[in-house]
């Protein structure tokens, strides 16, 4: 697997877009990103794994009922069931899931950005 990304206008644009997505994801999670901005195959692969883990966790979290704020009633239960369906359809990333994925993949991400192949260190899903 090559760490070098082919040069050219299209490749540089892709790198810039991926760099912006990575920075945006870390900002969303309110996690400091200590990264030199290097984009290579390893970084792209680890970021992809990070997004998959976040999506999987967020999907699971969409089915968790929210606290009642008092004694649960039939109305609360009906509202929770409707909200679960809406959250699942809405399909947004959960902040806690994003932070956990960043924590789980921080070392492989940092290693990949330095050019060290991170594939062997990635957890199996």
LINNORWO-V203767 format. One record per backbone hydrogen bond with DSSP energy under -0.5 kcal/mol. CO is the residue of the C=O (numbers start at 1). NH is the residue of the N-H. If there is no record, write none. Layout:
BEGIN
co	nh
CO	NH
CO	NH
END
This chain:
BEGIN
co	nh
3	41
8	12
9	13
10	14
11	15
12	16
13	17
14	18
15	19
16	20
17	21
18	22
19	23
20	24
21	25
22	26
23	27
24	28
25	29
26	31
27	30
32	34
33	35
38	40
40	44
41	45
42	46
43	47
44	48
45	49
46	50
47	51
48	52
49	53
50	54
51	55
52	56
53	57
54	58
55	59
56	60
57	61
58	62
60	63
61	64
63	65
73	77
74	78
75	79
76	80
77	81
78	82
79	83
80	84
81	85
82	86
83	87
84	88
85	89
86	90
87	91
94	98
95	99
96	100
97	101
98	102
99	103
100	104
101	105
102	106
105	109
106	110
107	111
108	112
109	113
110	114
111	114
111	116
112	115
118	121
118	122
119	122
END
